[in-house]
Amino acid sequence: MKDSVNRQIEHLASEGIPALRELIDDRLGRLRAKLDLFNRSLADRALPENRKGRVGRLALERKAKLAGQKKAAGKASRKSGKKASS
């Protein structure tokens, strides 16, 4: 009986748990996608039509500024690395 229970546990561990994990991952992905759509819908409704263009432009400017800061930080760390190796 103990061997039978052990085989059932091994079978569950080797086949059941990975299948369950895959199912859960799939369902979570679908839920995230639905929540993303819902969030975008709420944001679209909350923002007055005359501000949508400005908000989009500001978001792009913010991303560009962050990218520029990261680029500048990368250059600064590379320069300091060259001085340290000299």
Distance bins in CASP14 RR format, pairs under 12 A and 6 or more apart:
PFRMAT RR
TARGET T0000
AUTHOR 0000-0000-0000
RMODE 2
METHOD distances of the structure
MODEL  1
1 7 0 0 0 0 0 1 0 0 0 0 0
1 8 0 0 0 0 0 1 0 0 0 0 0
2 8 0 0 0 0 0 1 0 0 0 0 0
2 9 0 0 0 0 0 1 0 0 0 0 0
3 9 0 0 0 0 0 1 0 0 0 0 0
3 10 0 0 0 0 0 1 0 0 0 0 0
4 10 0 0 0 0 0 1 0 0 0 0 0
4 11 0 0 0 0 0 1 0 0 0 0 0
5 11 0 0 0 0 0 1 0 0 0 0 0
5 12 0 0 0 0 0 1 0 0 0 0 0
6 12 0 0 0 0 0 1 0 0 0 0 0
6 13 0 0 0 0 0 1 0 0 0 0 0
7 13 0 0 0 0 0 1 0 0 0 0 0
7 14 0 0 0 0 0 1 0 0 0 0 0
7 15 0 0 0 0 0 1 0 0 0 0 0
8 14 0 0 0 0 0 1 0 0 0 0 0
8 15 0 0 0 0 0 1 0 0 0 0 0
8 16 0 0 0 0 0 1 0 0 0 0 0
9 15 0 0 0 0 0 1 0 0 0 0 0
9 16 0 0 0 0 0 1 0 0 0 0 0
9 17 0 0 0 0 0 1 0 0 0 0 0
10 16 0 0 0 0 0 1 0 0 0 0 0
10 17 0 0 0 0 0 1 0 0 0 0 0
11 17 0 0 0 0 0 1 0 0 0 0 0
11 18 0 0 0 0 0 1 0 0 0 0 0
11 19 0 0 0 0 0 1 0 0 0 0 0
12 18 0 0 0 0 0 1 0 0 0 0 0
12 19 0 0 0 0 1 0 0 0 0 0 0
12 20 0 0 0 0 1 0 0 0 0 0 0
13 19 0 0 0 0 0 1 0 0 0 0 0
13 20 0 0 0 0 0 1 0 0 0 0 0
13 21 0 0 0 0 0 1 0 0 0 0 0
15 21 0 0 0 0 0 1 0 0 0 0 0
15 22 0 0 0 0 0 1 0 0 0 0 0
16 22 0 0 0 0 1 0 0 0 0 0 0
16 23 0 0 0 0 1 0 0 0 0 0 0
16 24 0 0 0 0 0 1 0 0 0 0 0
17 23 0 0 0 0 0 1 0 0 0 0 0
17 24 0 0 0 0 0 1 0 0 0 0 0
18 24 0 0 0 0 0 1 0 0 0 0 0
18 25 0 0 0 0 0 1 0 0 0 0 0
19 25 0 0 0 0 0 1 0 0 0 0 0
19 26 0 0 0 0 0 1 0 0 0 0 0
20 26 0 0 0 0 0 1 0 0 0 0 0
20 27 0 0 0 0 0 1 0 0 0 0 0
21 27 0 0 0 0 0 1 0 0 0 0 0
21 28 0 0 0 0 0 1 0 0 0 0 0
22 28 0 0 0 0 0 1 0 0 0 0 0
22 29 0 0 0 0 0 1 0 0 0 0 0
23 29 0 0 0 0 0 1 0 0 0 0 0
23 30 0 0 0 0 0 1 0 0 0 0 0
24 30 0 0 0 0 0 1 0 0 0 0 0
24 31 0 0 0 0 0 1 0 0 0 0 0
25 31 0 0 0 0 0 1 0 0 0 0 0
25 32 0 0 0 0 0 1 0 0 0 0 0
26 32 0 0 0 0 0 1 0 0 0 0 0
26 33 0 0 0 0 0 1 0 0 0 0 0
27 33 0 0 0 0 0 1 0 0 0 0 0
27 34 0 0 0 0 0 1 0 0 0 0 0
28 34 0 0 0 0 0 1 0 0 0 0 0
28 35 0 0 0 0 0 1 0 0 0 0 0
29 35 0 0 0 0 1 0 0 0 0 0 0
29 36 0 0 0 0 1 0 0 0 0 0 0
30 36 0 0 0 0 0 1 0 0 0 0 0
30 37 0 0 0 0 0 1 0 0 0 0 0
31 37 0 0 0 0 0 1 0 0 0 0 0
31 38 0 0 0 0 0 1 0 0 0 0 0
32 38 0 0 0 0 0 1 0 0 0 0 0
32 39 0 0 0 0 0 1 0 0 0 0 0
33 39 0 0 0 0 0 1 0 0 0 0 0
33 40 0 0 0 0 0 1 0 0 0 0 0
34 40 0 0 0 0 0 1 0 0 0 0 0
34 41 0 0 0 0 0 1 0 0 0 0 0
35 41 0 0 0 0 0 1 0 0 0 0 0
35 42 0 0 0 0 0 1 0 0 0 0 0
36 42 0 0 0 0 0 1 0 0 0 0 0
36 43 0 0 0 0 0 1 0 0 0 0 0
37 43 0 0 0 0 0 1 0 0 0 0 0
37 44 0 0 0 0 0 1 0 0 0 0 0
38 44 0 0 0 0 0 1 0 0 0 0 0
38 45 0 0 0 0 0 1 0 0 0 0 0
39 45 0 0 0 0 0 1 0 0 0 0 0
39 46 0 0 0 0 0 1 0 0 0 0 0
40 46 0 0 0 0 0 1 0 0 0 0 0
40 47 0 0 0 0 0 1 0 0 0 0 0
41 47 0 0 0 0 0 1 0 0 0 0 0
43 51 0 0 0 0 0 1 0 0 0 0 0
43 52 0 0 0 0 1 0 0 0 0 0 0
43 55 0 0 0 0 1 0 0 0 0 0 0
43 56 0 0 0 0 0 1 0 0 0 0 0
43 59 0 0 0 0 0 1 0 0 0 0 0
44 51 0 0 0 0 0 1 0 0 0 0 0
44 52 0 0 0 0 1 0 0 0 0 0 0
44 55 0 0 0 0 0 1 0 0 0 0 0
45 52 0 0 0 0 0 1 0 0 0 0 0
46 52 0 0 0 0 0 1 0 0 0 0 0
46 55 0 0 0 0 0 1 0 0 0 0 0
47 53 0 0 0 0 1 0 0 0 0 0 0
47 54 0 0 0 0 1 0 0 0 0 0 0
47 55 1 0 0 1 0 0 0 0 0 0 0
47 56 0 0 0 0 1 0 0 0 0 0 0
47 58 0 0 0 0 0 1 0 0 0 0 0
47 59 0 0 0 0 0 1 0 0 0 0 0
48 54 0 0 0 0 0 1 0 0 0 0 0
48 55 0 0 0 0 1 0 0 0 0 0 0
49 55 0 0 0 0 0 1 0 0 0 0 0
51 57 0 0 0 0 0 1 0 0 0 0 0
51 58 0 0 0 0 1 0 0 0 0 0 0
51 59 0 0 0 0 0 1 0 0 0 0 0
52 58 0 0 0 0 0 1 0 0 0 0 0
52 59 0 0 0 0 0 1 0 0 0 0 0
53 59 0 0 0 0 1 0 0 0 0 0 0
53 60 0 0 0 0 0 1 0 0 0 0 0
53 61 0 0 0 0 0 1 0 0 0 0 0
54 60 0 0 0 0 0 1 0 0 0 0 0
54 61 0 0 0 0 0 1 0 0 0 0 0
55 61 0 0 0 0 0 1 0 0 0 0 0
55 62 0 0 0 0 0 1 0 0 0 0 0
56 62 0 0 0 0 1 0 0 0 0 0 0
56 63 0 0 0 0 0 1 0 0 0 0 0
57 63 0 0 0 0 0 1 0 0 0 0 0
57 64 0 0 0 0 0 1 0 0 0 0 0
58 64 0 0 0 0 0 1 0 0 0 0 0
58 65 0 0 0 0 0 1 0 0 0 0 0
59 65 0 0 0 0 0 1 0 0 0 0 0
59 66 0 0 0 0 0 1 0 0 0 0 0
60 66 0 0 0 0 0 1 0 0 0 0 0
60 67 0 0 0 0 0 1 0 0 0 0 0
61 67 0 0 0 0 0 1 0 0 0 0 0
61 68 0 0 0 0 0 1 0 0 0 0 0
62 68 0 0 0 0 0 1 0 0 0 0 0
62 69 0 0 0 0 0 1 0 0 0 0 0
63 69 0 0 0 0 0 1 0 0 0 0 0
63 70 0 0 0 0 0 1 0 0 0 0 0
64 70 0 0 0 0 0 1 0 0 0 0 0
64 71 0 0 0 0 0 1 0 0 0 0 0
65 71 0 0 0 0 0 1 0 0 0 0 0
65 72 0 0 0 0 0 1 0 0 0 0 0
66 72 0 0 0 0 0 1 0 0 0 0 0
66 73 0 0 0 0 0 1 0 0 0 0 0
67 73 0 0 0 0 0 1 0 0 0 0 0
67 74 0 0 0 0 0 1 0 0 0 0 0
68 74 0 0 0 0 1 0 0 0 0 0 0
68 75 0 0 0 0 1 0 0 0 0 0 0
68 76 0 0 0 0 0 1 0 0 0 0 0
69 75 0 0 0 0 0 1 0 0 0 0 0
69 76 0 0 0 0 0 1 0 0 0 0 0
70 76 0 0 0 0 0 1 0 0 0 0 0
70 77 0 0 0 0 0 1 0 0 0 0 0
71 77 0 0 0 0 0 1 0 0 0 0 0
71 78 0 0 0 0 0 1 0 0 0 0 0
72 78 0 0 0 0 0 1 0 0 0 0 0
72 79 0 0 0 0 0 1 0 0 0 0 0
73 79 0 0 0 0 0 1 0 0 0 0 0
73 80 0 0 0 0 0 1 0 0 0 0 0
74 80 0 0 0 0 1 0 0 0 0 0 0
74 81 0 0 0 0 0 1 0 0 0 0 0
75 81 0 0 0 0 0 1 0 0 0 0 0
75 82 0 0 0 0 0 1 0 0 0 0 0
76 82 0 0 0 0 0 1 0 0 0 0 0
76 83 0 0 0 0 0 1 0 0 0 0 0
77 83 0 0 0 0 0 1 0 0 0 0 0
77 84 0 0 0 0 0 1 0 0 0 0 0
78 84 0 0 0 0 0 1 0 0 0 0 0
78 85 0 0 0 0 0 1 0 0 0 0 0
79 85 0 0 0 0 0 1 0 0 0 0 0
79 86 0 0 0 0 0 1 0 0 0 0 0
80 86 0 0 0 0 0 1 0 0 0 0 0
END
